[in-house]
Amino acid sequence: MGDDFVAVRILDNFYQTSSFFPMPVVLVSTLAESGQTNLGPYSLCFPHMITGGRGHAMMLIARGTSNTAQNIVRTKVCALNFIPHKKKYMKNCVMLGYPGETTEEKMKNSIFTLIPSTRAGSQNTQQYPQLVKEAFQIFECTWDDSYPLKPREDLIEYHFLLRIDKILMKKKWRDCLFKGKGFPRMPIDFGYRDNVRFWFAKHSRPYAIPIPKEKGNAVETVKYACTRFDPDITWEDAACEKIVKVPRIFLNQVIAGVVAEAKKAGITVITPEFMDTVRNKRSGEKK
Ligand SMILES: Cc1cc2nc3c(=O)[nH]c(=O)nc-3n(C[C@H](O)[C@H](O)[C@H](O)COP(=O)(O)O)c2cc1C
């Protein structure tokens, strides 16, 4: 019966040969020995260390003999350029993903626009790979070679723990991120299914499913909303706790009010004491 489970043989590259697996498309820029920026398309690139305040990191799995892997081992730096979905971009990615070409050879065929790194000010841009102007966001990263997944002679694939030094985003999308509304059109890579074709799709309009009211910790929800509201303002946990009782639909409005007061006062860390000051000021104004 078509609905029964049957076993699938686990082959090398199982994520594309033995299963269906949706992935992102990232153009990794690295520095070739000549100083030229190399672009390689990669899909095995996922968040790997996500909490703890410092050392947020991505995991990139790359063939050890690729230009990208060799360049990261030599220079330690790279940038993950997330490009939007356009068929011509995907076509060019497949071209840039053809193994065995030197940076000089392959980059002649690149349709992407390269701009300087933002990492070292204007002086040291030669030390960092250039960035892809067409990207909607870019992670500038440094390989943490102290992490146990070091390149091994016996492995074809290298696992790079890439510490995120900087996240850059086109302003339009940063605004969408903070408002919690709107998404760039991102490509989905379904890998190759038959050795001759890669498969891609653009996603359709995302839809929202609210978290049920009875689930989830209210404090966590508030902390989440506070932390993501303005990247320049940090909230102490005890400050977030002061507004747990605010109904969800008014939460962003209240956070916006507190952030505006903090900016007026030149404050970057919101403490419970500051929340009390704002509340007293507001109730004073009402009277
Ligand atoms: C869409 C796409 C995704 C790819 N993802 C990966 C990947 O995650 N890991 C990998 O080792 N190779 C991947 N490849 C193959 C590499 O792009 C290929 O090895 C290429 O030679 C890398 O370029 P480079 O040698 O300049 O680094 C992918 C290819 C395409 C077209």
The ligand as an SDF file (V2000), in Angstrom:
LIG
                    3D

 31 33  0  0  0  0  0  0  0  0999 V2000
   22.8190   24.6310   -4.0100 C   0  0  0  0  0  0  0  0  0  0  0  0
   24.0870   23.9220   -3.6730 C   0  0  0  0  0  0  0  0  0  0  0  0
   24.3290   23.5590   -2.3720 C   0  0  0  0  0  0  0  0  0  0  0  0
   25.5160   22.8860   -2.0390 C   0  0  0  0  0  0  0  0  0  0  0  0
   25.7360   22.5630   -0.7260 N   0  0  0  0  0  0  0  0  0  0  0  0
   26.8990   21.9670   -0.3740 C   0  0  0  0  0  0  0  0  0  0  0  0
   27.1880   21.6770    0.9870 C   0  0  0  0  0  0  0  0  0  0  0  0
   26.4180   21.9640    1.9000 O   0  0  0  0  0  0  0  0  0  0  0  0
   28.3790   21.0910    1.2750 N   0  0  0  0  0  0  0  0  0  0  0  0
   29.2860   20.7870    0.3070 C   0  0  0  0  0  0  0  0  0  0  0  0
   30.3640   20.2550    0.6240 O   0  0  0  0  0  0  0  0  0  0  0  0
   29.0380   21.0520   -0.9950 N   0  0  0  0  0  0  0  0  0  0  0  0
   27.8870   21.6460   -1.3530 C   0  0  0  0  0  0  0  0  0  0  0  0
   27.6480   21.9510   -2.6630 N   0  0  0  0  0  0  0  0  0  0  0  0
   28.6900   21.6720   -3.6470 C   0  0  0  0  0  0  0  0  0  0  0  0
   29.7410   22.7770   -3.5890 C   0  0  0  0  0  0  0  0  0  0  0  0
   29.1540   24.0050   -3.9520 O   0  0  0  0  0  0  0  0  0  0  0  0
   30.8940   22.4340   -4.5380 C   0  0  0  0  0  0  0  0  0  0  0  0
   31.6970   21.4860   -3.8760 O   0  0  0  0  0  0  0  0  0  0  0  0
   31.7240   23.6110   -4.9960 C   0  0  0  0  0  0  0  0  0  0  0  0
   32.8350   23.1450   -5.7080 O   0  0  0  0  0  0  0  0  0  0  0  0
   32.1620   24.4920   -3.8480 C   0  0  0  0  0  0  0  0  0  0  0  0
   32.8250   25.6120   -4.3630 O   0  0  0  0  0  0  0  0  0  0  0  0
   34.2720   25.9910   -3.8480 P   0  0  0  0  0  0  0  0  0  0  0  0
   35.2170   24.8560   -4.2900 O   0  0  0  0  0  0  0  0  0  0  0  0
   34.5870   27.2830   -4.5030 O   0  0  0  0  0  0  0  0  0  0  0  0
   34.1800   26.0560   -2.3620 O   0  0  0  0  0  0  0  0  0  0  0  0
   26.4610   22.5880   -3.0450 C   0  0  0  0  0  0  0  0  0  0  0  0
   26.2090   22.9420   -4.3670 C   0  0  0  0  0  0  0  0  0  0  0  0
   25.0300   23.6110   -4.6870 C   0  0  0  0  0  0  0  0  0  0  0  0
   24.7620   23.9980   -6.1020 C   0  0  0  0  0  0  0  0  0  0  0  0
  1  2  1  0
  2  3  1  0
  2 30  2  0
  3  4  2  0
  4  5  1  0
  4 28  1  0
  5  6  2  0
  6  7  1  0
  6 13  1  0
  7  8  2  0
  7  9  1  0
  9 10  1  0
 10 11  2  0
 10 12  1  0
 12 13  2  0
 13 14  1  0
 14 15  1  0
 14 28  1  0
 15 16  1  0
 16 17  1  0
 16 18  1  0
 18 19  1  0
 18 20  1  0
 20 21  1  0
 20 22  1  0
 22 23  1  0
 23 24  1  0
 24 25  2  0
 24 26  1  0
 24 27  1  0
 28 29  2  0
 29 30  1  0
 30 31  1  0
M  END
$$$$
